[in-house]
Every structure is written in C-alpha cells, then in structure tokens.
Amino acid sequence: MPFAVYVLGLAVFAQGTSEFMLSGLLSGIADDLNVSLGAAGLLTSAFAVGMVAGAPVTALAGRTWPRRRALLSFLGVFVAVHVVGALTSSYGVLLATRVVGALANAGFWGVALVAALAMVAPHQRARATAVVVGGVTVACVVGVPAGAALGEVWGWRSAFWAVALVSVPAAAALLVALPGGRPDDAPKVSATSELRALGRPRLLLTLLVMALVQGATFCTFSYLEPLVTRVTGFGAGWVPVVLALFGVGSFAGVTLAGRLADARPDAVIGLGMTALAAGWAALALTAAHPVAALVLVLVQGALAFGTGTTLITRVFSLAPDAPTMAGSFATAAFNVGAAAGPWLGGLALGTASGFRAPVWVSVLLTVAALAITGVLSASSGAARMPLTVRKRPAPER
C-alpha cells in the first residue's frame, strides 16, 4: 500500500476528530459563549449539513485541479477555520467556521477517496478505501476522547487548537508523499457527463443503502450514553470506555473488510447487513445485561464500518465514468445518514421503548437497507440471466 494512502488516512483522522469531538465540549462552549446547550448543539448539526451540501459543490468546484493542490487547499482552509474558531468569542463566527470547515472536509473526502483508488491496483481498492475511512475510526477511538480530555483540562478552545496542529504535519506529509499536478489528474469527462452517470438507478439505490446503514449506526451511537447509564446500569465513568470500544470495533471492521471486500464484496455487504440487523435487535433486547451490551457494542462497530467501507467501494465500481463526483456523492450519503439517524433516534425516545428506542430504529433502518439490497441483487441476477429462445415444434405432416 503506498505511503501516501496512509497520509490521507492521517488527514482524515484530524478532520474526523473535529466532526465528532463537540459531543464532549458542548457544556464548555455554551457557558463560555453564553448560549444555550441547544444552540451549542447546533454546531454539530451545522457541520453535518455542511458536509452533505458541500460534498458535491466542492467536488464540482475543484474537479479540474490537480489532486495534490485540491487536497492541500481544502486542508489549508480546514486548519484556518479551526484557528479562527479557537480565537473567536462570537457564537455566530464559530457557527460559520463549522459550516466552512465542513465544506472543506467534504471536498477533502471526495478527492482523497479518488486519489487513494488511483494509487493502487484494482484488486487493492477496498483496502485503500479502508485505510482512508480508518482515519475516522481512529478518531472515534483516540481523537474524540482526547478532545474531551483537553476540553476538561484547558477548555474547549484547546481541542480546536489540537485539531489544527495535528492537521499541519498531515499537510506537510501530503506535500511530500503525493505526486504533483500531472496531465492524467484532469478528469477525462465533463461535469455534465459525470452528473448524468450518477443518475443511474442502481447507483442511487446503493447511495440510499449507504445512508440507511450510516443512519442506523449513528442513531444508536448518538444515544449510547443514556443507553449504557440508564438501561445497562454503568456509571458515567464507563461512557468513554463504551465509546472507545465501539471505535475499536470500527477500526477492526474497516481493516478486515478492506482485506475481504476486494474478493467478495457482495458477501461482505449482504452478510454484514444481515448481521447488523440481528445485532441491533440483540442489543435492544439485552441492553440491561452488561456483558452482552459490551460485546455487542464492539461487534456492531465492526459490522457497521466494515459494511460501510465496502459500500463506498461499490459506489466507485458502479460509476467508473464519474470518478470525481462519485466520491463526493458517497460522502454526502454517509453524512445524510449521520444527520438523519440521531434525529430519528431523538424522535423515538418519547415512545414506550424509552432509551432502547433508538436501537430499534437502527433495526428498522438496517432492514430497509437489506430490502433494497435484495432488490438490487435480484435485478442484477435477472440482467445477467441469458435469454433462451424456445423453438416451436415442427408441425406434424
């Protein structure tokens, strides 16, 4: 695996830390900027919305740039807005930095996925995708808890400074590891042709499956804290452990899927989503049992991110003539799920299932993804089935 692919994973780690770290910093931000906790929570929503809207927009804006220039530009903007965010005393300015940072992050993601796949042989595409996506899982394991710890000791601004500082060596490494602008960096087809290619029904349904799987993942992940403290019975000190356990499972799932999906992508997606649905149901039913809950959190993290990584690779395989925009649409689908899942889980909290309700929502979302995958598999099988012409028997004389 080329060293540059791992550098892309490092940069994604820094940006993934920024995306998720606010969950441990909201109280400090609200107190410091004299806003409500709900207003502070909008900073997370603003980032998610910026990722969804920004992925296709930034991909279109930067599609004619050499990849190294595009990646360094997006990462430079990302660093700058975190410096501004760490210095500002205005809630409005901080909110704006979250939107701009998300736009830069979305642009980086789309180009990074394309660049990683371009640097490896076809049989290593899933592994390359896994390395890039692995940056997010490491952020869940290390970056988010570290950001929360920094916020506790030195205030929330220190976490913003840390993200900016981690991004600087990633930018320097990209400058050295990635090749410069080359003629083959330029897209071979027009933007209109790429967008037309992305309108294929099979690709759109695959993107919908991605959004549903990620929605299920973040629906439960966002409400793990009340689940493990009020249903499982763990103390508050166990929450970082449970979150880190989910991150460890995610990293393991991404790594394993990267090795299996190049050879058997259909099996990884089908079996992964079937196991995911069963696992979410098992977690909802056994959440009151500490050992079962811990094991299932680990397993579900592995299944969710392993399946998600394979779905990203599938998007690229379904859109070979839209190399620039495919990554941006995969990024947008990922973040549609990341935004919709917690919202649906929050709506379900008022039902009779209580704090188990978001997990049941995850079951429903995964079952819906499975149903769409079944339709895709059936239509694919029908398309490959050879047509036979039945000869009429010769008339009797």
Contacts in CASP RR format, 6 or more apart in sequence:
PFRMAT RR
TARGET T0000
AUTHOR 0000-0000-0000
METHOD contacts of the structure
MODEL  1
MPFAVYVLGLAVFAQGTSEFMLSGLLSGIADDLNVSLGAAGLLTSAFAVG
MVAGAPVTALAGRTWPRRRALLSFLGVFVAVHVVGALTSSYGVLLATRVV
GALANAGFWGVALVAALAMVAPHQRARATAVVVGGVTVACVVGVPAGAAL
GEVWGWRSAFWAVALVSVPAAAALLVALPGGRPDDAPKVSATSELRALGR
PRLLLTLLVMALVQGATFCTFSYLEPLVTRVTGFGAGWVPVVLALFGVGS
FAGVTLAGRLADARPDAVIGLGMTALAAGWAALALTAAHPVAALVLVLVQ
GALAFGTGTTLITRVFSLAPDAPTMAGSFATAAFNVGAAAGPWLGGLALG
TASGFRAPVWVSVLLTVAALAITGVLSASSGAARMPLTVRKRPAPER
1 120 0 8 1.000
1 124 0 8 1.000
1 127 0 8 1.000
1 128 0 8 1.000
1 131 0 8 1.000
2 119 0 8 1.000
2 120 0 8 1.000
2 177 0 8 1.000
3 177 0 8 1.000
4 115 0 8 1.000
4 119 0 8 1.000
4 174 0 8 1.000
4 177 0 8 1.000
4 178 0 8 1.000
5 116 0 8 1.000
5 119 0 8 1.000
5 120 0 8 1.000
5 128 0 8 1.000
5 131 0 8 1.000
5 132 0 8 1.000
6 131 0 8 1.000
7 170 0 8 1.000
7 173 0 8 1.000
7 174 0 8 1.000
7 177 0 8 1.000
7 178 0 8 1.000
8 71 0 8 1.000
8 112 0 8 1.000
8 115 0 8 1.000
8 116 0 8 1.000
8 131 0 8 1.000
8 132 0 8 1.000
8 174 0 8 1.000
9 112 0 8 1.000
9 131 0 8 1.000
9 132 0 8 1.000
9 134 0 8 1.000
9 135 0 8 1.000
10 135 0 8 1.000
10 169 0 8 1.000
10 170 0 8 1.000
10 173 0 8 1.000
11 71 0 8 1.000
11 75 0 8 1.000
11 108 0 8 1.000
11 112 0 8 1.000
11 167 0 8 1.000
11 170 0 8 1.000
11 171 0 8 1.000
11 174 0 8 1.000
12 108 0 8 1.000
12 109 0 8 1.000
12 112 0 8 1.000
12 132 0 8 1.000
12 133 0 8 1.000
12 134 0 8 1.000
12 135 0 8 1.000
12 136 0 8 1.000
12 139 0 8 1.000
13 134 0 8 1.000
13 135 0 8 1.000
13 136 0 8 1.000
13 138 0 8 1.000
13 139 0 8 1.000
13 142 0 8 1.000
13 143 0 8 1.000
13 166 0 8 1.000
13 170 0 8 1.000
14 78 0 8 1.000
14 139 0 8 1.000
14 163 0 8 1.000
14 166 0 8 1.000
14 167 0 8 1.000
14 170 0 8 1.000
15 78 0 8 1.000
15 105 0 8 1.000
15 108 0 8 1.000
15 109 0 8 1.000
15 139 0 8 1.000
15 163 0 8 1.000
15 167 0 8 1.000
16 105 0 8 1.000
16 135 0 8 1.000
16 136 0 8 1.000
16 139 0 8 1.000
17 139 0 8 1.000
17 143 0 8 1.000
17 144 0 8 1.000
17 146 0 8 1.000
17 147 0 8 1.000
17 162 0 8 1.000
17 163 0 8 1.000
17 166 0 8 1.000
18 47 0 8 1.000
18 78 0 8 1.000
18 82 0 8 1.000
18 101 0 8 1.000
18 105 0 8 1.000
18 160 0 8 1.000
18 163 0 8 1.000
19 47 0 8 1.000
19 51 0 8 1.000
19 102 0 8 1.000
19 105 0 8 1.000
19 139 0 8 1.000
20 139 0 8 1.000
20 140 0 8 1.000
20 144 0 8 1.000
21 143 0 8 1.000
21 144 0 8 1.000
21 147 0 8 1.000
21 148 0 8 1.000
21 159 0 8 1.000
21 163 0 8 1.000
22 29 0 8 1.000
22 40 0 8 1.000
22 41 0 8 1.000
22 43 0 8 1.000
22 44 0 8 1.000
22 47 0 8 1.000
23 44 0 8 1.000
23 144 0 8 1.000
23 148 0 8 1.000
24 144 0 8 1.000
24 147 0 8 1.000
24 148 0 8 1.000
24 151 0 8 1.000
25 147 0 8 1.000
25 148 0 8 1.000
25 151 0 8 1.000
25 155 0 8 1.000
25 156 0 8 1.000
25 159 0 8 1.000
26 37 0 8 1.000
26 38 0 8 1.000
26 40 0 8 1.000
26 41 0 8 1.000
26 43 0 8 1.000
27 37 0 8 1.000
27 40 0 8 1.000
28 40 0 8 1.000
28 151 0 8 1.000
28 155 0 8 1.000
28 156 0 8 1.000
29 35 0 8 1.000
29 40 0 8 1.000
29 43 0 8 1.000
29 94 0 8 1.000
29 156 0 8 1.000
30 36 0 8 1.000
30 37 0 8 1.000
30 38 0 8 1.000
30 39 0 8 1.000
30 40 0 8 1.000
32 155 0 8 1.000
32 156 0 8 1.000
33 40 0 8 1.000
33 89 0 8 1.000
33 90 0 8 1.000
33 91 0 8 1.000
33 94 0 8 1.000
35 91 0 8 1.000
39 91 0 8 1.000
42 95 0 8 1.000
43 94 0 8 1.000
43 95 0 8 1.000
43 98 0 8 1.000
45 339 0 8 1.000
46 95 0 8 1.000
46 98 0 8 1.000
46 99 0 8 1.000
46 102 0 8 1.000
47 98 0 8 1.000
47 99 0 8 1.000
47 101 0 8 1.000
47 102 0 8 1.000
47 105 0 8 1.000
48 102 0 8 1.000
48 335 0 8 1.000
48 338 0 8 1.000
48 339 0 8 1.000
49 99 0 8 1.000
49 102 0 8 1.000
49 339 0 8 1.000
50 99 0 8 1.000
50 102 0 8 1.000
50 103 0 8 1.000
50 106 0 8 1.000
50 335 0 8 1.000
51 102 0 8 1.000
51 105 0 8 1.000
51 106 0 8 1.000
51 331 0 8 1.000
51 332 0 8 1.000
51 335 0 8 1.000
51 338 0 8 1.000
52 106 0 8 1.000
52 332 0 8 1.000
52 335 0 8 1.000
52 336 0 8 1.000
52 339 0 8 1.000
53 103 0 8 1.000
53 332 0 8 1.000
54 102 0 8 1.000
54 103 0 8 1.000
54 106 0 8 1.000
54 107 0 8 1.000
54 328 0 8 1.000
54 332 0 8 1.000
55 106 0 8 1.000
55 107 0 8 1.000
55 109 0 8 1.000
55 110 0 8 1.000
55 327 0 8 1.000
55 328 0 8 1.000
55 329 0 8 1.000
55 331 0 8 1.000
55 332 0 8 1.000
55 335 0 8 1.000
56 325 0 8 1.000
56 328 0 8 1.000
56 329 0 8 1.000
56 332 0 8 1.000
57 103 0 8 1.000
57 106 0 8 1.000
58 74 0 8 1.000
58 103 0 8 1.000
58 104 0 8 1.000
58 106 0 8 1.000
58 107 0 8 1.000
58 110 0 8 1.000
58 328 0 8 1.000
59 107 0 8 1.000
59 110 0 8 1.000
59 111 0 8 1.000
59 324 0 8 1.000
59 325 0 8 1.000
59 327 0 8 1.000
59 328 0 8 1.000
60 191 0 8 1.000
60 325 0 8 1.000
60 328 0 8 1.000
62 70 0 8 1.000
62 107 0 8 1.000
62 111 0 8 1.000
63 187 0 8 1.000
63 191 0 8 1.000
63 194 0 8 1.000
63 324 0 8 1.000
63 325 0 8 1.000
64 186 0 8 1.000
64 187 0 8 1.000
65 73 0 8 1.000
65 185 0 8 1.000
66 180 0 8 1.000
66 181 0 8 1.000
66 182 0 8 1.000
66 185 0 8 1.000
66 186 0 8 1.000
67 111 0 8 1.000
67 114 0 8 1.000
67 115 0 8 1.000
67 118 0 8 1.000
67 178 0 8 1.000
67 180 0 8 1.000
67 181 0 8 1.000
67 185 0 8 1.000
68 174 0 8 1.000
68 175 0 8 1.000
68 178 0 8 1.000
68 179 0 8 1.000
68 180 0 8 1.000
68 181 0 8 1.000
69 180 0 8 1.000
69 181 0 8 1.000
70 107 0 8 1.000
70 111 0 8 1.000
71 108 0 8 1.000
71 111 0 8 1.000
71 112 0 8 1.000
71 115 0 8 1.000
71 174 0 8 1.000
71 178 0 8 1.000
72 171 0 8 1.000
72 174 0 8 1.000
72 175 0 8 1.000
74 104 0 8 1.000
74 105 0 8 1.000
74 107 0 8 1.000
74 108 0 8 1.000
74 111 0 8 1.000
75 104 0 8 1.000
75 108 0 8 1.000
75 167 0 8 1.000
75 170 0 8 1.000
75 171 0 8 1.000
75 174 0 8 1.000
76 104 0 8 1.000
76 167 0 8 1.000
76 171 0 8 1.000
77 100 0 8 1.000
77 101 0 8 1.000
77 103 0 8 1.000
77 104 0 8 1.000
78 101 0 8 1.000
78 104 0 8 1.000
78 105 0 8 1.000
78 108 0 8 1.000
78 167 0 8 1.000
79 164 0 8 1.000
79 167 0 8 1.000
79 168 0 8 1.000
79 171 0 8 1.000
81 97 0 8 1.000
81 98 0 8 1.000
81 100 0 8 1.000
81 101 0 8 1.000
81 104 0 8 1.000
82 97 0 8 1.000
82 101 0 8 1.000
82 160 0 8 1.000
82 161 0 8 1.000
82 163 0 8 1.000
82 164 0 8 1.000
82 167 0 8 1.000
83 160 0 8 1.000
83 161 0 8 1.000
83 164 0 8 1.000
84 93 0 8 1.000
84 97 0 8 1.000
85 93 0 8 1.000
85 94 0 8 1.000
85 97 0 8 1.000
85 157 0 8 1.000
85 160 0 8 1.000
86 157 0 8 1.000
86 158 0 8 1.000
86 160 0 8 1.000
86 161 0 8 1.000
86 164 0 8 1.000
87 157 0 8 1.000
88 94 0 8 1.000
88 97 0 8 1.000
106 328 0 8 1.000
106 331 0 8 1.000
106 332 0 8 1.000
106 335 0 8 1.000
107 328 0 8 1.000
107 331 0 8 1.000
109 327 0 8 1.000
109 328 0 8 1.000
109 331 0 8 1.000
110 327 0 8 1.000
110 328 0 8 1.000
110 330 0 8 1.000
110 331 0 8 1.000
112 132 0 8 1.000
113 129 0 8 1.000
113 132 0 8 1.000
113 312 0 8 1.000
113 316 0 8 1.000
113 327 0 8 1.000
113 330 0 8 1.000
113 331 0 8 1.000
114 323 0 8 1.000
114 324 0 8 1.000
114 326 0 8 1.000
114 327 0 8 1.000
115 178 0 8 1.000
116 128 0 8 1.000
116 129 0 8 1.000
116 131 0 8 1.000
116 132 0 8 1.000
117 125 0 8 1.000
117 128 0 8 1.000
117 129 0 8 1.000
117 316 0 8 1.000
118 323 0 8 1.000
119 128 0 8 1.000
120 127 0 8 1.000
120 128 0 8 1.000
123 262 0 8 1.000
123 263 0 8 1.000
124 262 0 8 1.000
125 262 0 8 1.000
125 313 0 8 1.000
125 316 0 8 1.000
125 317 0 8 1.000
126 257 0 8 1.000
126 258 0 8 1.000
126 259 0 8 1.000
126 260 0 8 1.000
126 261 0 8 1.000
126 262 0 8 1.000
126 265 0 8 1.000
126 309 0 8 1.000
126 310 0 8 1.000
126 313 0 8 1.000
127 258 0 8 1.000
127 259 0 8 1.000
127 262 0 8 1.000
129 258 0 8 1.000
129 309 0 8 1.000
129 312 0 8 1.000
129 313 0 8 1.000
129 316 0 8 1.000
130 254 0 8 1.000
130 255 0 8 1.000
130 257 0 8 1.000
130 258 0 8 1.000
130 259 0 8 1.000
130 261 0 8 1.000
130 306 0 8 1.000
130 309 0 8 1.000
133 254 0 8 1.000
133 305 0 8 1.000
133 308 0 8 1.000
133 309 0 8 1.000
133 312 0 8 1.000
134 250 0 8 1.000
134 251 0 8 1.000
134 254 0 8 1.000
134 255 0 8 1.000
134 305 0 8 1.000
134 309 0 8 1.000
136 250 0 8 1.000
136 305 0 8 1.000
137 247 0 8 1.000
137 249 0 8 1.000
137 250 0 8 1.000
137 251 0 8 1.000
137 254 0 8 1.000
137 305 0 8 1.000
138 251 0 8 1.000
140 243 0 8 1.000
140 244 0 8 1.000
140 246 0 8 1.000
140 247 0 8 1.000
140 250 0 8 1.000
141 244 0 8 1.000
141 247 0 8 1.000
141 248 0 8 1.000
141 250 0 8 1.000
141 251 0 8 1.000
144 243 0 8 1.000
145 240 0 8 1.000
145 243 0 8 1.000
145 244 0 8 1.000
146 162 0 8 1.000
147 159 0 8 1.000
147 162 0 8 1.000
148 159 0 8 1.000
148 240 0 8 1.000
150 158 0 8 1.000
150 159 0 8 1.000
150 162 0 8 1.000
151 158 0 8 1.000
151 159 0 8 1.000
187 194 0 8 1.000
187 323 0 8 1.000
187 324 0 8 1.000
189 197 0 8 1.000
189 321 0 8 1.000
189 322 0 8 1.000
191 325 0 8 1.000
193 321 0 8 1.000
193 322 0 8 1.000
194 321 0 8 1.000
194 322 0 8 1.000
194 323 0 8 1.000
194 324 0 8 1.000
194 325 0 8 1.000
194 326 0 8 1.000
195 322 0 8 1.000
195 325 0 8 1.000
197 203 0 8 1.000
197 319 0 8 1.000
197 321 0 8 1.000
197 322 0 8 1.000
197 325 0 8 1.000
198 204 0 8 1.000
198 319 0 8 1.000
198 322 0 8 1.000
198 325 0 8 1.000
198 326 0 8 1.000
198 329 0 8 1.000
200 318 0 8 1.000
200 319 0 8 1.000
202 318 0 8 1.000
202 376 0 8 1.000
202 379 0 8 1.000
202 380 0 8 1.000
203 315 0 8 1.000
203 318 0 8 1.000
203 319 0 8 1.000
205 372 0 8 1.000
205 375 0 8 1.000
205 376 0 8 1.000
206 311 0 8 1.000
206 314 0 8 1.000
206 315 0 8 1.000
206 318 0 8 1.000
206 376 0 8 1.000
207 315 0 8 1.000
207 329 0 8 1.000
207 330 0 8 1.000
207 332 0 8 1.000
207 333 0 8 1.000
208 333 0 8 1.000
208 369 0 8 1.000
208 372 0 8 1.000
209 311 0 8 1.000
209 369 0 8 1.000
209 372 0 8 1.000
209 373 0 8 1.000
209 376 0 8 1.000
210 308 0 8 1.000
210 311 0 8 1.000
210 312 0 8 1.000
210 315 0 8 1.000
210 330 0 8 1.000
210 333 0 8 1.000
210 334 0 8 1.000
211 333 0 8 1.000
211 334 0 8 1.000
211 336 0 8 1.000
211 337 0 8 1.000
211 340 0 8 1.000
212 337 0 8 1.000
212 365 0 8 1.000
212 366 0 8 1.000
212 368 0 8 1.000
212 369 0 8 1.000
212 372 0 8 1.000
213 273 0 8 1.000
213 276 0 8 1.000
213 304 0 8 1.000
213 307 0 8 1.000
213 308 0 8 1.000
213 311 0 8 1.000
213 365 0 8 1.000
213 366 0 8 1.000
213 369 0 8 1.000
214 304 0 8 1.000
214 308 0 8 1.000
214 333 0 8 1.000
214 334 0 8 1.000
214 335 0 8 1.000
214 336 0 8 1.000
214 337 0 8 1.000
214 338 0 8 1.000
214 341 0 8 1.000
215 337 0 8 1.000
215 338 0 8 1.000
215 340 0 8 1.000
215 341 0 8 1.000
215 344 0 8 1.000
215 362 0 8 1.000
215 365 0 8 1.000
216 276 0 8 1.000
216 280 0 8 1.000
216 304 0 8 1.000
216 341 0 8 1.000
216 361 0 8 1.000
216 362 0 8 1.000
216 363 0 8 1.000
216 365 0 8 1.000
216 366 0 8 1.000
216 369 0 8 1.000
217 300 0 8 1.000
217 301 0 8 1.000
217 304 0 8 1.000
217 305 0 8 1.000
217 362 0 8 1.000
218 337 0 8 1.000
218 338 0 8 1.000
218 341 0 8 1.000
218 342 0 8 1.000
219 341 0 8 1.000
219 342 0 8 1.000
219 344 0 8 1.000
219 345 0 8 1.000
219 358 0 8 1.000
219 359 0 8 1.000
219 361 0 8 1.000
219 362 0 8 1.000
219 365 0 8 1.000
220 227 0 8 1.000
220 280 0 8 1.000
220 283 0 8 1.000
220 300 0 8 1.000
220 358 0 8 1.000
220 359 0 8 1.000
220 362 0 8 1.000
221 246 0 8 1.000
222 341 0 8 1.000
222 342 0 8 1.000
222 345 0 8 1.000
222 358 0 8 1.000
223 342 0 8 1.000
223 345 0 8 1.000
223 346 0 8 1.000
223 349 0 8 1.000
223 355 0 8 1.000
223 358 0 8 1.000
224 239 0 8 1.000
224 242 0 8 1.000
224 243 0 8 1.000
224 246 0 8 1.000
224 297 0 8 1.000
225 239 0 8 1.000
225 243 0 8 1.000
226 355 0 8 1.000
227 287 0 8 1.000
227 293 0 8 1.000
227 355 0 8 1.000
227 356 0 8 1.000
227 358 0 8 1.000
227 359 0 8 1.000
228 234 0 8 1.000
228 238 0 8 1.000
228 239 0 8 1.000
228 242 0 8 1.000
228 287 0 8 1.000
228 293 0 8 1.000
229 235 0 8 1.000
229 236 0 8 1.000
229 238 0 8 1.000
229 239 0 8 1.000
230 355 0 8 1.000
231 287 0 8 1.000
231 288 0 8 1.000
231 355 0 8 1.000
231 356 0 8 1.000
232 287 0 8 1.000
232 288 0 8 1.000
232 289 0 8 1.000
232 290 0 8 1.000
232 293 0 8 1.000
233 288 0 8 1.000
233 290 0 8 1.000
234 242 0 8 1.000
234 290 0 8 1.000
242 294 0 8 1.000
242 297 0 8 1.000
245 294 0 8 1.000
245 297 0 8 1.000
245 298 0 8 1.000
246 297 0 8 1.000
246 298 0 8 1.000
246 300 0 8 1.000
246 301 0 8 1.000
247 301 0 8 1.000
248 298 0 8 1.000
249 298 0 8 1.000
249 299 0 8 1.000
249 301 0 8 1.000
249 302 0 8 1.000
249 305 0 8 1.000
250 301 0 8 1.000
250 302 0 8 1.000
250 304 0 8 1.000
250 305 0 8 1.000
250 306 0 8 1.000
251 305 0 8 1.000
252 302 0 8 1.000
253 301 0 8 1.000
253 302 0 8 1.000
253 303 0 8 1.000
253 305 0 8 1.000
253 306 0 8 1.000
253 309 0 8 1.000
254 305 0 8 1.000
254 306 0 8 1.000
254 309 0 8 1.000
256 302 0 8 1.000
256 306 0 8 1.000
257 268 0 8 1.000
257 305 0 8 1.000
257 306 0 8 1.000
257 307 0 8 1.000
257 308 0 8 1.000
257 309 0 8 1.000
257 310 0 8 1.000
258 306 0 8 1.000
258 309 0 8 1.000
258 310 0 8 1.000
260 267 0 8 1.000
260 268 0 8 1.000
261 268 0 8 1.000
261 309 0 8 1.000
261 310 0 8 1.000
261 313 0 8 1.000
265 310 0 8 1.000
265 313 0 8 1.000
265 314 0 8 1.000
265 317 0 8 1.000
266 377 0 8 1.000
268 306 0 8 1.000
268 307 0 8 1.000
268 310 0 8 1.000
269 307 0 8 1.000
269 310 0 8 1.000
269 311 0 8 1.000
269 314 0 8 1.000
269 373 0 8 1.000
270 307 0 8 1.000
270 370 0 8 1.000
270 373 0 8 1.000
272 303 0 8 1.000
272 306 0 8 1.000
272 307 0 8 1.000
273 307 0 8 1.000
273 366 0 8 1.000
273 369 0 8 1.000
273 370 0 8 1.000
273 373 0 8 1.000
274 370 0 8 1.000
275 303 0 8 1.000
276 300 0 8 1.000
276 303 0 8 1.000
276 304 0 8 1.000
276 307 0 8 1.000
276 366 0 8 1.000
277 363 0 8 1.000
277 366 0 8 1.000
277 367 0 8 1.000
277 370 0 8 1.000
279 296 0 8 1.000
279 299 0 8 1.000
279 300 0 8 1.000
279 303 0 8 1.000
280 300 0 8 1.000
280 359 0 8 1.000
280 360 0 8 1.000
280 362 0 8 1.000
280 363 0 8 1.000
280 366 0 8 1.000
281 360 0 8 1.000
281 363 0 8 1.000
282 292 0 8 1.000
282 296 0 8 1.000
283 292 0 8 1.000
283 293 0 8 1.000
283 296 0 8 1.000
283 297 0 8 1.000
283 300 0 8 1.000
283 359 0 8 1.000
284 353 0 8 1.000
284 356 0 8 1.000
284 359 0 8 1.000
284 360 0 8 1.000
284 363 0 8 1.000
286 292 0 8 1.000
286 293 0 8 1.000
286 296 0 8 1.000
287 293 0 8 1.000
287 355 0 8 1.000
287 356 0 8 1.000
287 359 0 8 1.000
311 330 0 8 1.000
312 327 0 8 1.000
312 330 0 8 1.000
312 334 0 8 1.000
315 326 0 8 1.000
315 327 0 8 1.000
315 329 0 8 1.000
315 330 0 8 1.000
315 333 0 8 1.000
316 323 0 8 1.000
316 326 0 8 1.000
316 327 0 8 1.000
316 330 0 8 1.000
318 326 0 8 1.000
319 325 0 8 1.000
319 326 0 8 1.000
341 361 0 8 1.000
341 365 0 8 1.000
344 358 0 8 1.000
344 361 0 8 1.000
344 365 0 8 1.000
345 357 0 8 1.000
345 358 0 8 1.000
345 361 0 8 1.000
346 358 0 8 1.000
348 354 0 8 1.000
348 357 0 8 1.000
348 358 0 8 1.000
348 360 0 8 1.000
348 361 0 8 1.000
349 355 0 8 1.000
349 357 0 8 1.000
349 358 0 8 1.000
350 357 0 8 1.000
351 357 0 8 1.000
353 360 0 8 1.000
END
